[in-house]
């Protein structure tokens, strides 16, 4: 176990960064658990405006976001039963509206993430200086990652999403052939349905969106040194790891939800780092202490971390490369 002092030397962080980030994350976790349903939902044109209320609203909804039924299965098995068809359609349509809501939200997350990265990596300040001076932006970045990992964990437990959406697409296609226009097509037309289908076909659609957004940010900002982005991500991973493994910091956590918050943020930045760094997060020369991060995860209850460990196993780019040490591979087996 590394001491906070050693981490400070290795990653260029400071104790003030740990303590300030701890305070911000604890506050963020409390607000995520008990969101104000009447809070204003902000738009995302600039990270200078608060993104937190909107993420809280969506995080609250994601916990209750999908309640599939067997109505579409019954309708498929009995295509001539009008009552079953109507029941299935009335059951699926509200779910499709919810799916559209989260798909649209992913597009806003993509824009917001790139805007935040721009603010947290731009010269002349170093990424560590940005994280120290702009705690509100760092917290918003963390909120996005927390929501993303939470949403994808829930999505992976609901295989019925694809079945319900396929039923919806077949029904509107059949009605189009019969020259029947349905009101819901004003909300989710065929073009939108195609885009949504590709989105939900991903095992972790929100994380895929953020990974692509981070990769595009690096590609489109060729004058910005890559190290600015990777150092920002590795520093955040280091902060989360130290907060989780150091009793001085973890003892201040108000609940297990704060631990989950830190773990999700840590795993999120690791995955983003692995997608944009040429040699990835698992290489020996990586600025992220992957052994330490995995060890911290495995010290938590299995039910709380299995989804996060699976995210490291299946959504990273470099884990299975020859340059990845065997010890790290074995830790994730």
LUMDREN-554320 format. One record per residue: y, x negated, z of N, C-alpha, C in turn. Coordinates in steps of 0.001 Angstrom, whole numbers, plus 500000, padded with zeros to 6 digits. Atoms other than C-alpha are relative to their C-alpha. Layout:
// LUMDREN-554320
YXZYXZYXZ;...
//
This chain:
// LUMDREN-554320
498803499147500000500000500000500000501244499114500000;498774500771500074503375498595498989500990500522501008;498931499575499099506204498630501438501191500429499192;498800499594500726509513500272500481500828498807499566;499204501170500369511109496811500511499462499345498746;500584500607501193508648495444497983500276500844498774;499719499127501134509129498469495764501440499831499563;498593500156500346512871497920495932500208498776499147;499863501230500776512491494391494634499381500171498619;500737499900501260509956495291491938500691500905499006;499485499002500920511703498293490484501513500122500029;498547499966499985515341497652491351500569501215500680;499509498831499297515594500733493547500539499591501356;499433500269498688517330500974496905499586501090500964;500402499020498999516614502728500145500849501254499916;499145498820500116519594504994499535499479500936498925;500549499171501066517960506193496332498821500807500524;501127499281499429514784507094498232500473501132500896;499586498994499025516586508911501011500758501147499353;499243498949500666518980510784498743499089500876499156;500905499230500836516237511788496360499075500857500853;500824499221499094514072512888499270500729501258500432;499217498848499558516836515137500530500139501022498876;499825499083501132517444516585497066498700500711499658;501279499385500366513742517174496396499565501034501029;500352499027498963513211518901499726500797501283499827;499168498826500227516138521197499045499532500757498765;500450499360501241514878521854495512498697500747500224;501277499350499767511386522654496740500161501290500787;499768498791499226512652525142499290500566501105499120;499407498974500858514729526916496667499002500506498973;501002499564500960511813526973494234499024500977500637;500935499101499332509581528641496816500611501370500232;499351498745499691512152531305497648501226500188499108;498875499905500915514304531816494550500837501241500250;499095498866499898517316534061494634499925500780498706;500209499233501219516420536784492157501308500494499401;498717499536500513520097537689491826500878498833499530;499187501154500369521248534164491057500334500036498509;499562500021501391523136533570487845499062499142499174;500815500794500917521068532375484898500942499263499051;499077500799500792522964529520483306499420499673498639;500421500508501298522827528413479713499898498486500103;500352501416499919521912524841478817500822499083499097;499343500853500978524619523341476601500288498603500512;499647501306499451525369520478478959499379499829501368;500577500213498681523672518858481972501050500014501093;498956499932498991527039518969483727499984501351500705;500138498697499371526268522633484428498629500087500649;501242499933499241523544523567486865498897500662499195;501175499446500668520132524099485297499066500649501017;500949499603498977518458524867488607499738501498500069;500301498569499876518922528665488771499049500523498936;500871499510501062517284529249485398498574499505500192;501338500521499762514355526970486205499351500733501155;500552499263498868513931528754489527499525501382499575;500385498663500468513871532142487807498683499931499234;501200500107500818511252530994485324498809499557500851;501091500440499133509211529227488017499469501158500820;500425498819499244509156532416490056499161500915499117;500734499125500916508055534440487046498652499406499618;501239500614500461505396531898486094498855500239500971;501051499748499017503533532567489325499347501367499776;500499498639500219503107536215488253499978500334498509;499535499824501364503576535700484579499004500693499085;500959499480500967500356536892483025498878500723500722;501069499183499410497949539651483951499239500680498879;500736499486501149495500540134481126499028501098500418;500994498948499745493156543092480822498918499901498939;501107499972500961489928543808478983500208501057498934;499776498892500925491556546562476970499814499572498552;500123500430501387491732544489473771498539499724499644;501412500233500267488057543497474104499288501326499714;500600498679500226487064547150474399500412500571498646;499513499478501274489236548020471393499320499309498820;500662500746501071487668545280469271498565500480499820;501387499558500071484184546471470127499867501446499516;500029498588500419485122550092469321501200500280499081;498833499886500883487457549931466297500342501431499599;499721498619500402487136553651465604500523500877501115;499546499216498849488200554788469056501514499869500131;498544500042500002491892555659468779500563499809501405;499504500100498629492340556012472540499921498566500517;500146501398499572491000552522473186500995499103499272;499045500793500758493182551103470404501411500137500584;498669499764499444496272552713471858500150499356501376;499950500593498671495430551577475383500126498480499904;499940501455500167494857548011474206501383499558499524;498687500347500543498093547950472227501080500101501079;499007499828498935500131549280475140499838498957501107;500246501042499011498530546666477377500453498635499512;499722501326500540499044543702475060501493499777499730;498595500182500385502641544332473969500880499413501109;499188500625498943504276543616477376499634498537500237;500419501385499819502212540449477615500564499110498899;499434500768501115503398539303474193501486499738500226;498582500190499687506995539828475287500164498874501021;499944501086499020506313537568478272499717498652499336;500317501248500704504727534957476011501193499516499185;498814500381500756507814535018473816501070499427500930;498998500469499039510035534585476872499767498540500363;500274501376499610508284531388477888500037499052498805;499842500838501195508111530084474336501472499695499765;498564500207500183511871530584474001500547499067501070;499554500861498919512348528926477358499625498548499736;500414501375500309510411525862476156500991499330499049;499018500545500922512963525433473364501267499593500742;498824500320499199515758525472475911499732498791500892;500372501175499216513890522981478074500096498736499154;499953501155500899513596520655475092501436499509499836;498592500361500155517341520730474532500567499424501289;499477500450498710518083520336478233499490498612500355;500570501294499658515724517392478671500692498875499238;499336501033500783517314515446475838501423499771500480;498644500134499484520762516150477225500008499235501320;500097500720498729519706514939480666499661498528499781;500339501392500291518112511797479251501209499234499496;498789500648500506521321511036477414500930499624501145;499091500251498884523318511305480636499443498965500968;500606500900499015520833509302482731499664498623499442;500346501289500604520371506425480278501161499328499274;498912500533500822523751505888478603500663498796500673;499255501141499461525587502543479012501341500466500535;500386501360499604527207500851480786499123499942501227;500780500039498765525273501889483901498510499828499694;501447500104500103521634501015484430499385501336500408;500639498752499578519116503842484890499997500193501514;499988499882498540518898503065488606501371500409500503;498641499619499603522669503279488929500271501467499675;499841498585500349522612506614487102499310500890501031;500756499173499063519924507969489436500651500018501378;499319500059498712521922506833492462501302500795499987;498669499398500069525278508129491275499964501466499564;500058498654500571524144511325489556498755500721500513;501149499375499352521758512897492030499735501413499477;500181498623500474522387516407490701499220500021498688;500717500050501271521180515445487218498552499575500208;501365500426499708518160513620488616499185501154500578;500694498860499411517293516719490636499645501027498929;500274499041501068517572518931487555498868499510499108;501101500590500761515313516552485632498684500246500743;501198499791499190512818516768488497499574501467499998;500312498568500020513048520577488541499288500383498703;500618499703501291512177520720484841498547499522499985;501353500540499980509139518484485331499095500798500937;500760499202499041508011520458488369499572501326499378;500338498736500651508188523736486461498970499790498894;500875500253501141506472522229483411498550499810500433;501371500239499535503445520941485304499413501246500645;500483498787499358503201524151487323499606501047498952;500283499021501040503362526358484233498702499653499273;501180500386500765500741524362482350498723500107500827;501166499816499147498398524384485337499538501459499975;500337498587500035498558528174485346499462500409498634;500416499619501352498228528446481582498554499588499721;501356500475500265495043526394481520498942500858500691;500954499134499294493442528884483911499874501381499354;499977498663500597494072531837481584499589499922498529;500444500072501402491936531567478428500264501277499225;499791498721500688492658535228477675501281500018499181;498738500008500733496097534284476343499748499977498501;500268500122501432494720533249472972499359501262499446;500664498773500466492503536331472705500997501153499864;499017498918500036495327538731473549500970499821498834;499018500238501052497713537064471140499369500153498618;500699499803501276495118537032468354499868501485499685;500092498557500197494604540757468856501343500565499535;498660499552500388498353541286468601500284499658498536;499711500421501370498621539312465371499164500782498987;500852499216500909495665541111463781500528501420499848;499522498609500035497147544476464697501258500130499152;498773499881500796500595543825463223499719499692498532;500360500274501403498993542371460087499360501233499369;500651498800500517496834545463459690501018501112499758;498978498969500162499814547737460206500938499687498845;499131500367501115501859545762457689499332500376498676;500746499617501198499121546318455102500109501501499769;499907498538500089499332550039455866501444500498499978;498573499663500073503135549931455542500507500688501273;499543499472498710503594550677459230500817498928500716;499146500927499252506479549043461069500019500411501474;500018499745498573506209548748464840501268499438500639;498751500425499353509218548447467141499913498590500557;500121501310499367507843545347468811500218498866498998;499782501050501000508102543458465517501457499573499939;498609500433499885511847543413466119500137498895501037;500012501038498967511039541242469131499161498800499566;500931501066500383508062539238467812499469500312498611;500451499770501370507808539308464036498932498978499617;501107500851500418505183537489462001500354498518500070;499581501403499945507180534254461732500028499491501438;499971500378498588507811534161465474498585499907500553;501386500010499524504157534982466131499274498735499562;500632501235500477503058532014464018500436498805500837;499497501119499189505295529625465963499426500067501416;500550499842498656504130531047469274498520499651500044;501427500293500042500505530757468214499748498499500062;500133501461499963500908527019467578500333499463501382;499572500449498666502676526624470919498894500224501019;501002499681498991500012528370473000498614499453499666;501261500653500336497194526653471124499854498670500726;500037501245499243498137523504473037499443500260501401;500532499854498645496270522965476295501121500004501029;498843500076499098499554522037478005501279500127499158;498911499821500967502284523545475815501366499525500481;498697500438499501505288522877478052500083498482500062;500025501454499924504284519273478652500046499379498613;499944500470501389503717518807474930501422500072499471;498606499849500421507236520099474324500868498887500569;499189501053499381508751517636476799499637498619499463;500415501293500566506694514737475441500617499795498625;499384500095501330507894515475471919501505499821500112;498555500112499825511462515879473160500390498583500402;499706501367499566511368512489474878499794499016498857;500252500871501156509833510816471833501111500131498964;498920499783500963512450512385469565501309499402500494;498779500586499439515218511289471929500037498498499745;500060501448500216514083507673471699500151499675498516;499959500254501444513622507869467919501394500216499429;498689499651500550517002509474467266501139499141500554;498953500834499393518957507098469539499607498537499878;500466501353500287518107503798467893500902498927500605;499091500997499415521192502058469314499832499892501514;500239500031498558520108502853472869498737499197500280;501204500789499704517726500216474261498889500874500576;501144499224499527514266501669474830499828499854501514;500165500254498572514266500075478283500841500937500851;499188499066499222517018502422479383499213501269500325;500799498786499786514692505389478920498777499719500857;501226500293499243511499503771480208500311499587501432;499638500378498629513270502261483225500390501220500829;499662498757499301514659505672484127498734500718500452;501247499303499688511178507187483997499172499240501032;500807500778499055509440504331485818500627499979501386;499339499975498696512061504331488561499731501318500714;500294498706499388511558508049489152498555500064500483;501399500030499567507781507512489300499855499188501279;500059500853498813508270504716491832500579500707501216;499375499265498897510586506842493962499034501045500553;500924498957499550508076509698494081498801499394500718;501173500624499380505168507382494881500327499509501404;499627500538498691506994505686497735500266501131500986;499750498859499123508140509029499132498702500619500493;501269499389499637504540510262499131499156499108500900;500903500896499285502854507166500541500600499408501271;499328500606498854505431506114503153500266501042501076;499802499001498936505283508011506471501457500245500348;498585499835499674508979507376507057500647501092499161;499443498987500894509739509607504080499171501285500002;500845498808500095506747511951503881500057500841501268;499909499237498755507206512939507528501158500984499984;498855499097500081510448514638506519499722501213499113;500309498877500877508730516965504055499845501266500834;500012498751499236509192520542505200498710500782499830;501237499254500231505925521822503708499173499302498930;500868500538501055503035521111501355500606500207498621;499362499758501293505128522564498535500871498816499591;499185501166500315507423519548498780499124498856499495;500949501005500473504410517263498390499594500299498562;500353499613501366503351519210495301501143499724499038;498827500256500826506889518970493957500054498527499606;499927501436500275506886515171494270498858499534499103;501138500417500825503407514825492783500180500442498558;499812499517501367504257516959489761501074499192499275;498949500809500625507454515030489101499455498621499659;500565501331500240505603511717489442499087500002498783;500921499929501138502865512754487018500761500291498708;499223499669501191505414514224484616500688498785499398;499291501166500545507475511038484301499013498939499524;501020500936500479504301508948483983499575500362498576;500452499554501323503187511039481007501094499764498958;498900500253500943506619510861479362500125498515499706;499938501460500177506705507090479923498895499541499056;501135500427500812503261506712478370500172500391498541;499795499555501378504377508627475281501050499175499263;498902500696500691507462506513474555499908498484500105;500098501451499875506549503019475780498933499460499051;500948500514501006504816500880473119498617499696500557;501315500329499429502039499748475483499564500998501056;500378498919499108502063502810477717500137499693501479;499842500087498543501901503366481446498835499298500684;501208500489499338498387502021482105499792498496499846;500122501440500217498821498446480880500387499230501255;499692500821498821498954495658483471501481499671500107;498580500360499987502517494853482447500919501208500153;499191498799499823503671498461482933500821499904501282;499137499987498818506539498945485355499613501095500993;500499498964499094504661501869486893498721499502500672;501186500378499235502147501084489630498982501132499899;500916498895500245499420503298488218498903500094501058;501016499949498940496819502311490798500552500705501230;499378499385498834499211503273493559500244501485499800;499731498580500282500158506551491875498721500824500054;501270499273499993496544507594491329499448500077501421;500477500020498616495656506567494884500719501070500827;499227498986499270498453508762496248499492501399499664;500506498685500405497150511712494240498645500286500637;501359499783499509493562511227495360499937500146501515;499949499815498549494622511198498998500336501435500377;499647498599499756495704514838498635498776500895499809;501134499080500201493393517886498751499664500156498521;500449499984501398491326518052495563500551501187499226;499522498800500692492418521604494722501465499855499564;498581500156500307496071520490494700500253499006498879;499719501098500929495654517504492394499097499979498776;500919500067501138492805518269489982500728500238498684;499235499752501218495211519725487430500888498824499622;499143501157500275497517516712487769499180498818499507;500876501077500475494662514242487405499524500285498577;500399499641501367493497516150484321501142499772499015;498850500263500873497008515885482912500064498519499650;500023501443500281496781512089483248498827499645499094;501195500312500805493301512104481721500154500420498548;500101499385501322493964514313478727501317500130499238;498733499833500715497698514351477876500769498695499838;499371501301500218498514510636477921499474499376498706;500347500611501278498321508372474865499144498743500143;500556501353499939497124505005476156498875499810501001;501005500171498953494572505696478890498715499381499457;501290500444500528491544505057476668500091498767499113;499878501229500778492900501948474993499362498834500750;500675501152499406491210498592475587500883499269501000;499080500705499102494317497284477329500064500632501392;499996499335498689493839499768480187498951499357500896;500976500627499089492194498005483169498867500959500366;501164499174499674488711499242484018500170500723501328;499828499364498698489732499954487584500770501315499890;499216498787500174492303502494486424499183501076499309;500869499008500680489842504139484052499010500609500974;500996499496499051487267504408486801500641500926501034;499316499138499037489826505944489167500238501390499443;499727498709500638490416508739486653498743500653499435;501246499399500477486768509402485844499571501146500918;
//
